[in-house]
Structure formats: C-alpha cells, structure tokens
Amino acid sequence: MNRNDVTEMIIEAKVKKGIKWEDVAKKVGLSKEWVTAGCLGQMTFDAKQAKVIAKTFGLPAEAEKWLQVVPYKGSLPTSVPTDPLIYRFYELVNVYGTTFKELIHEEFGDGIMSAIDFKMDLTREPNAAGDRVSIVMSGKFLSYKTY
C-alpha cells in the first residue's frame, strides 16, 4: 500500500457510500477545501484527523499511517492537464498569470503569494444567466529578501 492507493480507496468509498466532501470536513473540523485536498493526496493529516478520515471511509488501519505521510504535492498525470475542468485553471494561469503577477507586484512589491499559508473558499453563486463558481483565494504575501 502507498499514498496513491489510499487516495484511490477514499475516492472509491466516497462514490460507493455517497459521501460529500463537506460532511467529511465537518467531521475533521476543517474547511472542505483543505480536507478535500488532503483526501486527494495533497495535504498531510495528523494522527487524529487520519483516524477520522479512515473511519469515515472505512479504510484499513495501515491507511491511517499513509494519511500522515508528507505527499508529493502538485502531481498530475500530465504536464499539461487534460481534464477539461483542471485545464481551464491551467488556461486561466496562462491568460491571466502575467496579470496576477503584475498586480501583486504593484500592490505588494517583489514577492509571491504563499500556497502554504493559504486558504480558499469555493461556493456556488446563484445567477439568473446560470450559476457561477466563486473561488476566493487568500495567501500570505512573502517578499523576496536581499542578502
């Protein structure tokens, strides 16, 4: 068993049991965005969180240990995403990445937005012309240091 196997077991159990990510997050006591990322193999759970995840999805005891291993983050099966939804985010960065960079540098100076000290909120935004996806991302600004 490895971390990828555990992720697959989680996805399989989610489908079979009809589990919602928001319900899992409530059991863990953290945001649905972070818990979902963790369940999909992108975050590290502590022992207490791993126990909740394992119980929720009916995972074997060994899986709890794998949920506590630091994962290889940002791994996708291809360098350019082929899944249409993920590809749109890739496209968004290709089209607006220079705009993000320019506006962040203008507002904050030379640095980056952290993906470590970070939070995200994804919600449905009702709209008469068709519901919209609202994603609010907030990351700590980290300035480049001189040395």
For each residue, the residues with C-beta under 8 A, 3 or more apart:
1: 5 6 60 62 63 66
2: 5 6 66
3: 6 7 41 66 67 69 71 72
4: 7 8 41
5: 1 2 8 9 66
6: 1 2 3 9 10 41 59 63 66 67
7: 3 4 10 11 39 40 41
8: 4 5 11 12
9: 5 6 12 13 57 59 63
10: 6 7 13 14 39 40 53 57 59
11: 7 8 14 15 40
12: 8 9 15 16
13: 9 10 16 17 19 57 58 59
14: 10 11 17 18 19 21 39 57
15: 11 12 18
16: 12 13
17: 13 14 57 58
18: 14 15
19: 13 14 23 24 56 57
20: 23 24
21: 14 24 25 32 35 36 39
22: 25 26 32
23: 19 20 26 27
24: 19 20 21 27 28 32 35 36 39 53 56
25: 21 22 28 29 30 31 32 34 35 36
26: 22 23 29
27: 23 24 52 56
28: 24 25 35 45 49 52 53
29: 25 26
30: 25 34 35 49
31: 25 34 35 119 120 121
32: 21 22 24 25 35 36 122
33: 36 37 119 120 121 122
34: 25 30 31 37 38 43 119 120
35: 21 24 25 28 30 31 32 38 39
36: 21 24 25 32 33 39 40
37: 33 34 40 42 43
38: 34 35 41 42 43 44 45 49 53 67
39: 7 10 14 21 24 35 36 53
40: 7 10 11 36 37
41: 3 4 6 7 38 71 75
42: 37 38 71 73 74
43: 34 37 38 71
44: 38 67 68 69 70 71
45: 28 38 49 50 53 67 68
46: 49 50 68
47: 50 51 64 68
48: 51 52
49: 28 30 38 45 46 52 53 67
50: 45 46 47 53 54 63 64 65 67 68
51: 47 48 54 55 64
52: 27 28 48 49 55 56
53: 10 24 28 38 39 45 49 50 56 57 59 64 67
54: 50 51 57 58 59 60 61 63 64 67
55: 51 52 58
56: 19 24 27 52 53
57: 9 10 13 14 17 19 53 54
58: 13 17 54 55
59: 6 9 10 13 53 54 63 64
60: 1 54 63
61: 54 64 65
62: 1 65 66
63: 1 6 9 50 54 59 60 66 67
64: 47 50 51 53 54 59 61 67 68
65: 50 61 62 68 69
66: 1 2 3 5 6 62 63 69
67: 3 6 38 44 45 49 50 53 54 63 64
68: 44 45 46 47 50 64 65
69: 3 44 65 66
70: 44
71: 3 41 42 43 44 75
72: 3 75
73: 42
74: 42
75: 41 71 72
76: 79 81 86
77: 82
78: 81 82
79: 76
80: 87 90
81: 76 78 86 87 89 90
82: 77 78 87
83: 86 87
84: 87 88
85: 88 89
86: 76 81 83 89 90
87: 80 81 82 83 84 90 91
88: 84 85 91 92
89: 81 85 86 92 93
90: 80 81 86 87 93 94
91: 87 88 94 95
92: 88 89 95 96 97
93: 89 90 96 97 100
94: 90 91 97
95: 91 92
96: 92 93 99 100
97: 92 93 94 100 101
98: 101 102
99: 96 102 103
100: 93 96 97 103 104
101: 97 98 104 105
102: 98 99 105 106
103: 99 100 106 107
104: 100 101 107 108 111 112 113 141
105: 101 102 108 109 110 111
106: 102 103
107: 103 104
108: 104 105 111 141 143
109: 105 143
110: 105 143 144
111: 104 105 108 141 142 143 144
112: 104 141 142 144
113: 104 118 137 139 140 141 142
114: 117 118 139 140 141 142
115: 118 139
116: 140
117: 114 139 140
118: 113 114 115 137 138 139 140
119: 31 33 34 137 138 139
120: 31 33 34 135 136 137 138
121: 31 33 134 135 136
122: 32 33 133 134 135
123: 134
124: 131 132 133 134
125: 131 132 133 134
126: 131
127: 130 131 132
128:
129:
130: 127
131: 124 125 126 127
132: 124 125 127
133: 122 124 125
134: 121 122 123 124 125
135: 120 121 122
136: 120 121
137: 113 118 119 120
138: 118 119 120
139: 113 114 115 117 118 119
140: 113 114 116 117 118
141: 104 108 111 112 113 114
142: 111 112 113 114
143: 108 109 110 111
144: 110 111 112
145:
146:
147:
